[in-house]
């Protein structure tokens, strides 16, 4: 495989099947904590991805393809749209889990955001960055991040204050090394005690790229 073979484009609704699995792989322990099982997490992620709005919708995602197959993903969340994204997530929770079933999912989601915090105004968060496991270590993830940072730069050029930020699990030294090589540095670490029978939210480091 050559990086020149990699096609990077905005995500589409039809990518939902593969994209939802990749998004899940970006934080499986936390997703199980929120959704109580892998299958329920994947069901929601596919449902939400097919809809454009919100942090789980296709509208904010970018995908990488090899031979027409999605093999990598990443997304940008603009801090100016955090409330809008929260409202979209609630609507998707209700649509997927019903008028009563969505409530405990939303509560666990809000608890998770105390550790993996949404971006503030003036920040743009890089999220859901994942590459198919068999293709990791070949520069695909860096290529996705580079494309996302290009978009952040365009936002800044257009006059919006756009500080790139991301969260990485504290135990994921490999990912932290990649992000450091791309100009990010650790700003703070948030300890987590969130755990249930299905999963847990690990401690996370917030990294910024000034």
Secondary structure, DSSP 8 states (H G I E B T S, - for coil): --GGG-EEEE--GGGHHHHHHHHHHTSHHHHHHHHSSHHHHHHHHHHHHTSSSSTTSGGGEEEEEETTEEEEEEEEEEGGGHHHHHHHHHHHHHHHHHHHHHHHHHHHHHHHTTTS----TTEEEEEEEEE-GGGTTSSHHHHHHHHHHHHHHHHHHTT---EEEEEEETT-HHHHHHHHHTT-EEEEEE----B-SS-B---EEEEEE-
